[in-house]
Structure formats: C-alpha cells, structure tokens
Amino acid sequence: MKAIPYFSMPQDIHNYEYEDEEIISIENYFHGEILTEPKYYLAGIQGAVSECRLRKSAVQLLEKAFQKLPSGLTFKIYDAWRPIEVQQSLYDGYYFNIKSLNPEWSAEKITEETKKFVSYPSYNINKPSVHNSGGAVDLTICDIKTAEELEMGTAFDDFTEKAYTASFEKKENENVKRNRRLLYWIMIDSGFTNYPTEWWHYDFGDAFWSFYTGNPAKYRGII
C-alpha cells in the first residue's frame, strides 16, 4: 500500500450548499456486521448518546468502505454524530488540562493546541463542528470474530503526535504502518477525508471534508 501523505490542518471554510439529509443509525443499517463502541456514552459523559448515527450518504460510503476490507475484518465505530453539549464538554476538558500543564501559556496558544485534537464547539448550526454535523466518524478496524482491534500505535483519543495519521510512516513498526495505511486508503478511496492529527477520524460532507476536497460543505448542525 502507498504511504500516507502528510497534510496541513484544515482552515475555516465559507462555502456551504446545504442538503436536508436524514441521519440514520449505523447499528440498524449494518445489522451487527459493523461493531460499535460509543466511547463517550460508555465513559458517562453527559449528553452522549448510546447509538452511533451518521448522515445517510456517509453511511452509504461507510458501506462501500466495509466491502473493501479483507476477509475476517470489520470496522469498530467509536463515535459519529455528537450533540453540541458533548463537544463542549470534550473541548473544555482538554482546554483546562492543557492550561493546568502549561500555566505560562497564553489563552491563544492554549486554544490553538486544544483545537489540534478537539474542534471548537460551534453553536451556529450553519457552521457546525464536524461531529455535530453528522458527517464525521471515528473508527478502527478489528477482527470480526473476536472484536480485537488491529494495532494502530495509540489508543483512540490519544492526544499526542503519535496519533497523527502519518506519524508512523518514518518509524520501524511495520505492523502499525500497514494497519494505518489499510484504514486510511480504504476510507479515502471510498470518498472520505482524514483529519491529519487523528488516525481514527474521517469526514464526509462537513467542513473538514470541504477544505480538503474543495467541495461545498453539505450539512448543518443537528441540535
């Protein structure tokens, strides 16, 4: 498989062509063929939902990606559509953690560092945070029988440079390199884009996808 390319962080976009598209349950659509483990609900974060949901077109692309997986493997979904209060909780938690570890930093620097891993919680439904749009999905690959996850080098929500999607391209761990490439190219070839600081995060129809493809963003926020 080809190497994972390095990309810059997405910037603000101003190009939207909204579509009124339903959001549907991944569990119901795939009838158990794809596994789900809603991390924030299981962690007890207030407002987190127990069901993983995506916009219909994103689910259809996920089905396309699922069909590309080698025999014996499936996806495990960690998170998809995210209520705005959950986004706010995640952002605040990481912001204040960075602040406590770096008391000499300015508010601007803390915000910049926080936004590398947690999107700012936008309450403007016309310019939503990507998970609040229903177009973003966090996932990995696992064994279909045992649910054991493939080695990806870090856990989900590991907020270090090791979590950068291409970070293992220059390391000697061939297993991690191969597994990340497998996830990356299956998702990219199916129509998603990747957020470059998180190997698990993929987008369709939202602001990040718009930035990397040049297409208008499709989805408003879902409150």
Backbone as CSV, one residue per row, in Angstrom:
resi,resn,N_x,N_y,N_z,CA_x,CA_y,CA_z,C_x,C_y,C_z
1,MET,0.833,-1.198,0.000,0.000,0.000,0.000,0.868,1.249,0.000
2,LYS,0.353,2.302,-0.601,1.063,3.570,-0.658,1.200,4.179,0.736
3,ALA,2.218,5.018,0.883,2.411,5.741,2.138,1.260,6.710,2.364
4,ILE,0.996,6.996,3.631,0.005,8.008,3.975,0.640,9.383,3.804
5,PRO,0.044,10.270,3.019,0.645,11.599,2.826,0.452,12.494,4.043
6,TYR,1.299,13.498,4.144,1.180,14.492,5.204,0.323,15.652,4.710
7,PHE,-0.631,16.087,5.559,-1.484,17.213,5.210,-1.427,18.272,6.302
8,SER,-1.650,19.523,5.917,-1.753,20.606,6.883,-3.114,20.549,7.567
9,MET,-3.236,21.263,8.665,-4.501,21.311,9.384,-5.543,22.066,8.568
10,PRO,-6.811,21.668,8.644,-7.853,22.386,7.907,-8.059,23.794,8.450
11,GLN,-8.429,24.700,7.559,-8.723,26.080,7.925,-10.223,26.338,7.774
12,ASP,-10.656,27.521,8.194,-12.067,27.872,8.082,-12.494,27.882,6.614
13,ILE,-13.725,27.446,6.378,-14.277,27.486,5.030,-15.505,28.396,5.020
14,HIS,-15.887,28.836,3.829,-17.029,29.743,3.690,-17.942,29.293,2.558
15,ASN,-17.840,28.028,2.179,-18.588,27.524,1.041,-19.511,26.400,1.490
16,TYR,-20.800,26.703,1.588,-21.790,25.724,2.021,-22.919,25.654,0.995
17,GLU,-23.356,24.455,0.699,-24.580,24.220,-0.073,-25.362,23.150,0.667
18,TYR,-26.267,23.585,1.524,-26.880,22.682,2.480,-27.808,21.661,1.825
19,GLU,-27.791,20.444,2.371,-28.697,19.384,1.972,-29.463,18.910,3.200
20,ASP,-30.749,18.756,3.049,-31.589,18.261,4.142,-31.609,16.743,4.072
21,GLU,-30.613,16.130,4.688,-30.445,14.686,4.579,-30.614,14.037,5.947
22,GLU,-31.299,12.917,5.969,-31.574,12.257,7.244,-30.307,11.709,7.883
23,ILE,-30.377,11.550,9.185,-29.299,10.923,9.940,-29.815,9.571,10.405
24,ILE,-29.016,8.522,10.217,-29.516,7.180,10.470,-28.577,6.402,11.381
25,SER,-29.108,5.353,11.968,-28.369,4.513,12.902,-27.440,3.557,12.159
26,ILE,-26.157,3.594,12.520,-25.195,2.659,11.940,-25.536,1.225,12.360
27,GLU,-25.922,1.050,13.626,-26.275,-0.285,14.117,-27.416,-0.890,13.306
28,ASN,-28.452,-0.107,13.079,-29.612,-0.628,12.348,-29.288,-0.888,10.884
29,TYR,-28.485,-0.049,10.290,-28.165,-0.174,8.873,-27.337,-1.425,8.594
30,PHE,-26.384,-1.713,9.456,-25.452,-2.818,9.201,-25.824,-4.124,9.920
31,HIS,-26.839,-4.086,10.765,-27.341,-5.295,11.420,-26.221,-6.101,12.097
32,GLY,-25.314,-5.394,12.762,-24.269,-6.060,13.522,-23.020,-6.410,12.744
33,GLU,-23.012,-6.197,11.430,-21.807,-6.511,10.645,-20.662,-5.567,10.974
34,ILE,-21.001,-4.334,11.337,-20.029,-3.370,11.836,-20.265,-3.211,13.334
35,LEU,-19.187,-3.227,14.116,-19.305,-3.130,15.566,-19.325,-1.667,16.010
36,THR,-19.938,-1.423,17.133,-19.942,-0.074,17.705,-19.542,-0.133,19.173
37,GLU,-18.827,0.884,19.599,-18.400,1.025,20.994,-18.424,2.517,21.318
38,PRO,-19.607,3.071,21.588,-19.742,4.528,21.773,-18.979,5.023,22.998
39,LYS,-17.760,5.468,22.771,-16.813,5.745,23.845,-17.321,6.759,24.863
40,TYR,-17.921,7.842,24.393,-18.296,8.908,25.312,-19.531,8.529,26.132
41,TYR,-20.437,7.793,25.536,-21.581,7.282,26.292,-21.104,6.310,27.366
42,LEU,-20.215,5.401,26.989,-19.708,4.416,27.948,-18.876,5.069,29.048
43,ALA,-18.274,6.221,28.745,-17.492,6.954,29.744,-18.377,7.802,30.653
44,GLY,-19.677,7.854,30.356,-20.602,8.592,31.203,-20.610,10.085,30.982
45,ILE,-20.155,10.533,29.824,-20.158,11.973,29.537,-21.592,12.441,29.328
46,GLN,-21.964,13.480,30.032,-23.339,13.970,29.990,-23.738,14.366,28.572
47,GLY,-24.891,13.887,28.126,-25.410,14.223,26.807,-24.995,13.260,25.711
48,ALA,-24.008,12.389,25.982,-23.554,11.444,24.958,-24.648,10.422,24.668
49,VAL,-24.720,9.988,23.425,-25.778,9.074,23.003,-25.237,7.646,22.890
50,SER,-26.124,6.691,23.081,-25.733,5.280,23.089,-25.690,4.690,21.687
51,GLU,-26.239,5.390,20.706,-26.324,4.889,19.342,-25.437,5.718,18.426
52,CYS,-24.696,5.063,17.524,-23.831,5.768,16.578,-24.627,6.098,15.319
53,ARG,-24.699,7.377,14.973,-25.502,7.824,13.839,-24.670,8.682,12.897
54,LEU,-24.984,8.571,11.614,-24.340,9.372,10.576,-25.372,9.795,9.539
55,ARG,-25.012,10.796,8.762,-25.845,11.163,7.616,-25.923,9.976,6.644
56,LYS,-27.038,9.908,5.946,-27.292,8.760,5.080,-26.185,8.544,4.056
57,SER,-25.721,9.613,3.415,-24.672,9.464,2.396,-23.370,8.964,3.008
58,ALA,-23.056,9.428,4.221,-21.837,8.969,4.895,-21.946,7.484,5.251
59,VAL,-23.123,7.032,5.657,-23.327,5.613,5.950,-23.164,4.775,4.689
60,GLN,-23.665,5.290,3.574,-23.518,4.561,2.312,-22.060,4.464,1.892
61,LEU,-21.281,5.512,2.144,-19.840,5.439,1.869,-19.152,4.482,2.833
62,LEU,-19.616,4.456,4.068,-19.062,3.514,5.038,-19.320,2.072,4.590
63,GLU,-20.487,1.838,4.010,-20.779,0.510,3.467,-19.817,0.171,2.331
64,LYS,-19.552,1.132,1.486,-18.585,0.940,0.403,-17.204,0.598,0.961
65,ALA,-16.796,1.295,2.021,-15.504,1.033,2.653,-15.491,-0.358,3.295
66,PHE,-16.588,-0.714,3.944,-16.697,-2.023,4.589,-16.481,-3.155,3.581
67,GLN,-17.006,-2.979,2.395,-16.882,-4.008,1.361,-15.445,-4.147,0.852
68,LYS,-14.604,-3.154,1.107,-13.200,-3.205,0.681,-12.298,-3.893,1.703
69,LEU,-12.801,-4.134,2.914,-11.979,-4.742,3.961,-11.611,-6.179,3.602
70,PRO,-10.410,-6.602,3.950,-10.046,-8.007,3.758,-10.972,-8.933,4.559
71,SER,-11.114,-10.151,4.107,-11.963,-11.130,4.772,-11.542,-11.298,6.232
72,GLY,-12.524,-11.391,7.110,-12.247,-11.600,8.528,-12.127,-10.335,9.335
73,LEU,-12.202,-9.171,8.681,-12.072,-7.897,9.379,-13.362,-7.093,9.261
74,THR,-13.572,-6.213,10.215,-14.702,-5.306,10.166,-14.294,-3.976,10.802
75,PHE,-15.197,-3.019,10.793,-14.961,-1.733,11.452,-15.531,-1.773,12.869
76,LYS,-14.915,-1.005,13.737,-15.496,-0.693,15.040,-15.646,0.820,15.123
77,ILE,-16.862,1.277,15.364,-17.152,2.715,15.421,-17.068,3.187,16.865
78,TYR,-16.243,4.213,17.094,-16.109,4.807,18.423,-17.095,5.957,18.650
79,ASP,-17.329,6.728,17.604,-18.149,7.935,17.747,-18.556,8.408,16.355
80,ALA,-19.700,9.070,16.282,-20.159,9.623,14.995,-20.835,10.958,15.289
81,TRP,-22.161,11.063,15.050,-22.823,12.315,15.402,-22.687,12.574,16.894
82,ARG,-22.417,13.838,17.231,-22.133,14.202,18.617,-22.950,15.429,19.003
83,PRO,-23.810,15.353,20.031,-24.535,16.537,20.482,-23.578,17.656,20.876
84,ILE,-24.022,18.882,20.740,-23.141,20.027,20.960,-22.657,20.090,22.411
85,GLU,-23.484,19.639,23.373,-23.042,19.684,24.762,-21.894,18.713,25.021
86,VAL,-21.856,17.629,24.270,-20.732,16.695,24.388,-19.466,17.330,23.822
87,GLN,-19.612,18.008,22.677,-18.471,18.705,22.090,-17.924,19.755,23.054
88,GLN,-18.831,20.476,23.700,-18.410,21.497,24.659,-17.659,20.864,25.832
89,SER,-18.177,19.747,26.338,-17.540,19.064,27.461,-16.148,18.559,27.096
90,LEU,-16.006,17.962,25.918,-14.705,17.455,25.490,-13.708,18.593,25.293
91,TYR,-14.183,19.672,24.672,-13.297,20.824,24.434,-12.834,21.433,25.756
92,ASP,-13.778,21.675,26.655,-13.427,22.301,27.929,-12.463,21.427,28.728
93,GLY,-12.719,20.118,28.728,-11.857,19.214,29.486,-10.430,19.238,28.990
94,TYR,-10.260,19.193,27.659,-8.904,19.192,27.114,-8.253,20.562,27.258
95,TYR,-9.033,21.638,27.071,-8.504,23.005,27.216,-7.923,23.212,28.618
96,PHE,-8.695,22.855,29.638,-8.237,23.105,31.015,-7.128,22.147,31.419
97,ASN,-7.065,20.980,30.805,-5.942,20.086,31.056,-4.645,20.693,30.525
98,ILE,-4.688,21.217,29.306,-3.506,21.867,28.733,-3.119,23.095,29.559
99,LYS,-4.121,23.851,29.968,-3.854,25.050,30.772,-3.163,24.695,32.076
100,SER,-3.601,23.622,32.734,-3.004,23.232,34.013,-1.571,22.750,33.841
101,LEU,-1.287,22.134,32.686,0.065,21.630,32.431,1.011,22.714,31.930
102,ASN,0.438,23.814,31.420,1.247,24.887,30.833,0.743,26.244,31.323
103,PRO,0.875,26.542,32.609,0.301,27.775,33.162,0.893,29.044,32.571
104,GLU,2.059,28.937,31.943,2.692,30.128,31.364,2.165,30.447,29.968
105,TRP,1.408,29.570,29.373,0.909,29.783,28.017,-0.211,30.815,27.991
106,SER,-0.304,31.536,26.886,-1.403,32.474,26.680,-2.674,31.709,26.329
107,ALA,-3.818,32.386,26.466,-5.091,31.761,26.098,-5.105,31.390,24.623
108,GLU,-4.473,32.225,23.787,-4.439,31.959,22.347,-3.654,30.679,22.043
109,LYS,-2.540,30.494,22.723,-1.723,29.296,22.496,-2.438,28.035,22.996
110,ILE,-3.099,28.163,24.142,-3.849,27.023,24.675,-4.974,26.636,23.712
111,THR,-5.670,27.626,23.194,-6.753,27.371,22.241,-6.219,26.709,20.982
112,GLU,-5.109,27.210,20.467,-4.504,26.632,19.269,-4.143,25.169,19.477
113,GLU,-3.562,24.864,20.623,-3.166,23.482,20.919,-4.395,22.591,21.116
114,THR,-5.402,23.115,21.791,-6.628,22.342,22.024,-7.287,21.967,20.712
115,LYS,-7.353,22.908,19.778,-8.071,22.681,18.523,-7.357,21.707,17.595
116,LYS,-6.117,21.329,17.915,-5.453,20.293,17.127,-6.170,18.955,17.258
117,PHE,-6.803,18.735,18.415,-7.422,17.440,18.684,-8.921,17.518,18.976
118,VAL,-9.412,18.665,19.411,-10.836,18.794,19.728,-11.364,20.061,19.059
119,SER,-12.336,19.907,18.175,-12.891,21.056,17.465,-13.590,22.008,18.433
120,TYR,-13.505,23.289,18.137,-14.207,24.290,18.925,-15.709,24.060,18.795
121,PRO,-16.454,24.062,19.895,-17.893,23.770,19.842,-18.699,24.936,19.271
122,SER,-19.025,24.866,18.001,-19.795,25.921,17.346,-21.282,25.735,17.608
123,TYR,-21.933,26.788,18.089,-23.377,26.761,18.309,-24.137,27.348,17.126
124,ASN,-23.415,27.703,16.073,-24.023,28.195,14.838,-24.314,26.988,13.948
125,ILE,-25.574,26.612,13.807,-25.904,25.398,13.059,-25.543,25.519,11.586
126,ASN,-25.326,26.735,11.102,-24.925,26.920,9.706,-23.421,26.734,9.502
127,LYS,-22.666,26.697,10.587,-21.225,26.414,10.539,-20.868,25.521,11.713
128,PRO,-21.342,24.298,11.680,-21.246,23.430,12.852,-19.874,22.806,13.041
129,SER,-19.606,22.353,14.259,-18.482,21.463,14.499,-18.729,20.189,13.688
130,VAL,-17.660,19.547,13.225,-17.841,18.463,12.253,-18.645,17.294,12.815
131,HIS,-18.402,16.902,14.058,-19.186,15.789,14.610,-20.638,16.185,14.820
132,ASN,-20.906,17.452,15.091,-22.281,17.898,15.273,-23.054,17.930,13.955
133,SER,-22.332,17.889,12.824,-22.987,17.892,11.511,-23.512,16.522,11.115
134,GLY,-22.997,15.468,11.742,-23.372,14.112,11.352,-22.546,13.567,10.206
135,GLY,-21.475,14.278,9.834,-20.638,13.818,8.733,-19.306,13.223,9.152
136,ALA,-18.983,13.247,10.436,-17.693,12.771,10.922,-17.854,11.445,11.655
137,VAL,-16.871,10.580,11.492,-16.907,9.278,12.155,-15.520,8.933,12.675
138,ASP,-15.471,8.388,13.884,-14.234,7.892,14.490,-14.308,6.362,14.515
139,LEU,-13.291,5.722,13.981,-13.375,4.258,13.846,-12.005,3.611,13.755
140,THR,-12.001,2.296,13.882,-10.811,1.495,13.671,-11.219,0.205,12.976
141,ILE,-10.247,-0.694,12.778,-10.502,-1.996,12.171,-10.266,-3.072,13.224
142,CYS,-11.088,-4.098,13.234,-10.917,-5.173,14.202,-11.256,-6.519,13.585
143,ASP,-10.901,-7.571,14.297,-11.231,-8.933,13.894,-12.732,-9.143,14.043
144,ILE,-13.372,-9.666,13.023,-14.828,-9.771,13.021,-15.340,-10.794,14.035
145,LYS,-14.516,-11.787,14.388,-14.940,-12.829,15.330,-14.629,-12.473,16.768
146,THR,-13.456,-11.921,17.008,-13.027,-11.653,18.386,-13.226,-10.203,18.815
147,ALA,-13.453,-9.313,17.853,-13.564,-7.865,18.096,-12.238,-7.245,18.537
148,GLU,-11.153,-8.011,18.430,-9.840,-7.472,18.786,-9.406,-6.444,17.749
149,GLU,-9.004,-5.276,18.225,-8.625,-4.186,17.327,-7.229,-4.410,16.749
150,LEU,-7.051,-4.018,15.501,-5.720,-4.046,14.917,-4.832,-3.021,15.627
151,GLU,-3.547,-3.307,15.689,-2.603,-2.394,16.335,-2.465,-1.124,15.500
152,MET,-2.764,0.015,16.116,-2.687,1.297,15.419,-1.670,2.251,16.041
153,GLY,-0.937,1.806,17.045,0.131,2.632,17.600,-0.266,3.482,18.778
154,THR,-1.534,3.879,18.850,-2.061,4.605,20.004,-3.499,4.167,20.223
155,ALA,-4.026,4.496,21.377,-5.442,4.312,21.636,-6.236,5.431,20.977
156,PHE,-7.518,5.270,20.886,-8.437,6.331,20.480,-8.307,7.508,21.445
157,ASP,-8.368,8.715,20.920,-8.255,9.952,21.701,-6.915,10.071,22.418
158,ASP,-5.876,9.526,21.818,-4.517,9.772,22.305,-4.065,11.109,21.710
159,PHE,-3.987,12.122,22.521,-3.711,13.464,22.026,-2.209,13.759,22.046
160,THR,-1.458,12.968,21.289,-0.027,13.186,21.121,0.293,13.115,19.632
161,GLU,1.514,13.467,19.274,1.890,13.436,17.866,1.914,12.020,17.301
162,LYS,1.991,11.007,18.168,1.917,9.632,17.678,0.568,9.328,17.041
163,ALA,-0.462,10.088,17.417,-1.799,9.883,16.853,-1.948,10.489,15.465
164,TYR,-0.990,11.340,15.053,-1.067,11.909,13.709,-1.112,10.745,12.715
165,THR,-1.983,10.824,11.748,-2.235,9.694,10.861,-0.971,9.185,10.194
166,ALA,-0.114,10.078,9.761,1.105,9.692,9.039,2.320,9.544,9.942
167,SER,2.134,9.583,11.267,3.285,9.642,12.169,4.144,8.384,12.145
168,PHE,3.589,7.242,11.745,4.380,6.015,11.731,5.018,5.736,10.369
169,GLU,4.868,6.649,9.429,5.490,6.458,8.117,7.011,6.464,8.208
170,LYS,7.560,7.129,9.234,9.009,7.193,9.395,9.491,6.387,10.598
171,LYS,8.636,5.495,11.092,9.009,4.633,12.204,9.160,3.196,11.698
172,GLU,9.783,2.354,12.505,10.091,0.996,12.070,9.003,-0.020,12.402
173,ASN,7.923,0.400,13.015,6.845,-0.522,13.345,6.012,-0.796,12.090
174,GLU,6.341,-1.852,11.394,5.683,-2.144,10.128,4.231,-2.553,10.313
175,ASN,3.905,-3.150,11.447,2.530,-3.579,11.680,1.595,-2.378,11.788
176,VAL,1.985,-1.403,12.595,1.180,-0.184,12.727,1.100,0.551,11.397
177,LYS,2.225,0.674,10.735,2.251,1.353,9.441,1.274,0.698,8.461
178,ARG,1.307,-0.619,8.391,0.435,-1.358,7.476,-1.039,-1.188,7.858
179,ASN,-1.341,-1.259,9.144,-2.735,-1.157,9.587,-3.306,0.235,9.363
180,ARG,-2.502,1.253,9.653,-2.984,2.620,9.405,-3.189,2.870,7.912
181,ARG,-2.285,2.352,7.099,-2.450,2.509,5.653,-3.716,1.812,5.171
182,LEU,-3.987,0.650,5.725,-5.188,-0.085,5.330,-6.433,0.741,5.628
183,LEU,-6.549,1.237,6.845,-7.703,2.060,7.215,-7.764,3.322,6.368
184,TYR,-6.626,3.995,6.225,-6.592,5.264,5.501,-7.046,5.102,4.058
185,TRP,-6.443,4.175,3.328,-6.737,4.094,1.901,-8.116,3.518,1.610
186,ILE,-8.607,2.644,2.465,-9.981,2.168,2.291,-10.965,3.319,2.464
187,MET,-10.757,4.133,3.473,-11.673,5.252,3.714,-11.537,6.337,2.652
188,ILE,-10.306,6.668,2.280,-10.085,7.698,1.268,-10.648,7.252,-0.079
189,ASP,-10.392,6.007,-0.458,-10.876,5.510,-1.746,-12.394,5.373,-1.786
190,SER,-13.021,5.401,-0.628,-14.488,5.312,-0.569,-15.149,6.685,-0.554
191,GLY,-14.360,7.758,-0.431,-14.922,9.102,-0.525,-14.792,9.960,0.714
192,PHE,-14.175,9.428,1.766,-13.959,10.209,2.982,-12.645,10.989,2.891
193,THR,-12.477,11.946,3.777,-11.182,12.584,4.006,-10.784,12.315,5.453
194,ASN,-9.507,12.491,5.747,-8.986,12.224,7.089,-8.536,13.510,7.757
195,TYR,-8.773,13.586,9.061,-8.239,14.674,9.866,-6.812,14.299,10.260
196,PRO,-5.793,15.054,9.861,-4.412,14.559,9.893,-3.794,14.352,11.261
197,THR,-4.381,14.870,12.337,-3.809,14.628,13.663,-4.463,13.457,14.376
198,GLU,-5.440,12.796,13.714,-6.147,11.682,14.343,-6.318,10.547,13.347
199,TRP,-5.619,9.446,13.549,-5.690,8.341,12.600,-7.091,7.745,12.510
200,TRP,-7.920,7.960,13.504,-9.255,7.345,13.583,-10.368,8.213,12.994
201,HIS,-10.088,9.458,12.635,-11.146,10.420,12.301,-11.276,10.623,10.793
202,TYR,-12.524,10.412,10.281,-12.807,10.585,8.852,-14.078,11.392,8.661
203,ASP,-14.130,12.093,7.525,-15.211,13.048,7.280,-15.826,12.886,5.898
204,PHE,-17.121,13.193,5.843,-17.797,13.363,4.556,-18.857,14.443,4.703
205,GLY,-18.849,15.395,3.784,-19.893,16.401,3.724,-19.793,17.525,4.728
206,ASP,-18.804,17.479,5.617,-18.675,18.510,6.646,-17.574,19.508,6.282
207,ALA,-17.211,20.364,7.227,-16.255,21.432,6.932,-14.859,20.902,6.627
208,PHE,-14.408,19.875,7.332,-13.079,19.322,7.051,-13.042,18.694,5.656
209,TRP,-14.053,17.937,5.337,-14.160,17.332,4.002,-14.173,18.418,2.928
210,SER,-14.894,19.501,3.179,-14.949,20.614,2.232,-13.573,21.228,2.025
211,PHE,-12.831,21.420,3.112,-11.498,22.022,2.994,-10.576,21.181,2.129
212,TYR,-10.583,19.868,2.330,-9.638,19.013,1.612,-10.080,18.659,0.194
213,THR,-11.369,18.712,-0.083,-11.849,18.369,-1.431,-12.151,19.583,-2.295
214,GLY,-12.382,20.736,-1.655,-12.781,21.918,-2.399,-14.265,21.968,-2.715
215,ASN,-15.020,20.966,-2.268,-16.469,20.950,-2.476,-17.185,21.713,-1.374
216,PRO,-18.364,22.242,-1.654,-19.124,22.910,-0.589,-19.504,21.932,0.512
217,ALA,-19.462,22.385,1.741,-19.956,21.564,2.854,-21.459,21.390,2.726
218,LYS,-21.936,20.202,3.100,-23.331,19.851,2.864,-24.249,19.993,4.069
219,TYR,-23.710,19.886,5.274,-24.572,19.627,6.417,-24.567,20.735,7.455
220,ARG,-25.748,21.120,7.873,-25.903,21.982,9.031,-25.692,21.161,10.311
221,GLY,-25.618,21.872,11.428,-25.541,21.181,12.697,-26.879,20.583,13.081
222,ILE,-26.825,19.513,13.864,-28.030,18.849,14.349,-28.074,19.044,15.843
223,ILE,-29.022,19.810,16.285,-29.122,20.158,17.714,-29.933,19.098,18.467
